[in-house]
Amino acid sequence: MQATLFSDDITSINNFHITVLLVDDQPMIAEAVRRALEEEKDIEFHYCSDPTKAIKIANKIKPTIILQDLIMPEVNGLMMVKFFRVNKETSQVPIIVLSTKEDPKIKSDAFSLGVNDYLIKLPDKIELIARLRYHSTAYIHHRQRDEAFAALQESKRQLHEANLALEKLSSLDGLTGIANRRQFDAVLSKEWNRAIRNRIPISLVMLDIDYFKRYNDTYGHQKGDSCLKRVAKILHDNEKRPADLAARYGGEEFAVILPETDLSGATEIATTILQGIRNATIPHKTSTVSKCLTASLGVTSMTAERGMLPDILISQADQALYQAKEEGRNRVVVTYRSEESPAEKQNDCIAQPQDIEP
């Protein structure tokens, strides 16, 4: 057994070792306990004669069991038990009370305060060691289970965060940082079904950068990538509500899903996006519509009905985008689903282009 008196350089012990803290004002008792334990190589013994310093010492050495004298001159033994139980570091550490009296009332009070065992001092050496080992082993195992559980919970938390990060990465376009086509399809399906359930409009903006192949051929692919990133940021900045989603649809084509947005609101957002691209004044000397980068945009909106698929929304937005290109690019064209008459109900109607001056 290693016997030590208290010093500032006491180091924490291995979790598998038993660490005994004796709090008793009688050095004779401490010496008797020390001798009883001196041959036990896995038991480390510490002695505190001043109960006012016991909490501080316990916090430092982290005992696996506390032997507590019941009668001390400065602090009542039962009061000392209360102090140990409200102290975070010792709240669960087993406490064995040492008393000179076999008093049922005192025993009852001690156990009600959280004492784990009660011994008449001085107990037989074999009995003392057996009780120290029993209570310490139970405490160490309990602590190890708590630590293992905490480690498991932390591992689960880290795994959850990693999965969330991976899911987020898998939903983003690697170049532009906005949603990719996979995320676009998933969100459109979800919002389409929500629009059907709630009978609310849903709008879609499709965008294609004008003469982007010429841009790449003229300025190179690095400049082309930079151009795509700038356009993506303009779209992202125009996500007005949390449910709005800007996505890279493919190549130089982008899309913006606008749930709970009618045709007027979607047209306003598309017009703002086009103006934002123009205001970026990205040089494009091989474009035939402007000296700077421009885009063509198609806008559509509808209140979906049961049995309809979101493909119709994409098809209408694509049709408007195609017309924007046919009419000279660098503009917004709006299409809508007519509800004016049964004859027109299944037809797509093209509204006037929403053009703005460069």
Order of alpha helices (4+ residues) and beta strands (2+ residues): beta-beta-alpha-beta-alpha-beta-alpha-beta-alpha-beta-alpha-alpha-beta-alpha-alpha-beta-beta-alpha-beta-alpha-beta-beta
